[in-house]
Structures are given as structure tokens and as C-alpha cells.
């Protein structure tokens, strides 16, 4: 499973579990407009760390601005390299 697929799958699972009406997960989806709140996004990061073994937020001293789903996925892909 690709990192992008894992991110989208987890986002949709969290939305379903919390009764969130999430917008379709396109590359240009602005995360703050996705329907997921800050708690849901924190859960997403924790689940991705468990599933992928990656936490780019604690490993990096400096990382780019994350606005869209594409930015978020790219951060994880870059960290995986």
C-alpha cells in the first residue's frame, strides 16, 4: 500500500468513526477544510506512525508548510526516503 493510500484510508476511517462528513480526498483538498478537526488530524498522525512507522513531525527540525492533502502526503513520502 502506498503512503498516499494509507493516508486516505486512515482519514476516511477516522471520519467514519467520528461521524465526520469529510470532503472528497483530492490532492488539492485544504486540510482545514476537509471536515477533520485538529483532534482528528492528531489521531491521523498517531495512526500513521503506528501503521507506517513514520512520524515526520518529531523527526524533522524544519518542514514545509502543510496546507493541502498533497503537502501532507509529500511530507510523509519525503520522510520515508
Secondary structure as the mmCIF struct_conf table of DSSP 4:
data_model
#
loop_
_struct_conf.conf_type_id
_struct_conf.id
_struct_conf.beg_label_comp_id
_struct_conf.beg_label_asym_id
_struct_conf.beg_label_seq_id
_struct_conf.end_label_comp_id
_struct_conf.end_label_asym_id
_struct_conf.end_label_seq_id
HELX_RH_AL_P HELX_RH_AL_P1 UNK A 3 UNK A 17
TURN_TY1_P TURN_TY1_P1 UNK A 18 UNK A 19
HELX_LH_PP_P HELX_LH_PP_P1 UNK A 22 UNK A 24
TURN_TY1_P TURN_TY1_P2 UNK A 27 UNK A 28
STRN STRN1 UNK A 30 UNK A 30
HELX_RH_3T_P HELX_RH_3T_P1 UNK A 31 UNK A 33
BEND BEND1 UNK A 34 UNK A 35
HELX_RH_AL_P HELX_RH_AL_P2 UNK A 38 UNK A 52
BEND BEND2 UNK A 53 UNK A 53
HELX_RH_AL_P HELX_RH_AL_P3 UNK A 56 UNK A 59
BEND BEND3 UNK A 61 UNK A 62
STRN STRN2 UNK A 68 UNK A 68
HELX_RH_AL_P HELX_RH_AL_P4 UNK A 69 UNK A 80
#
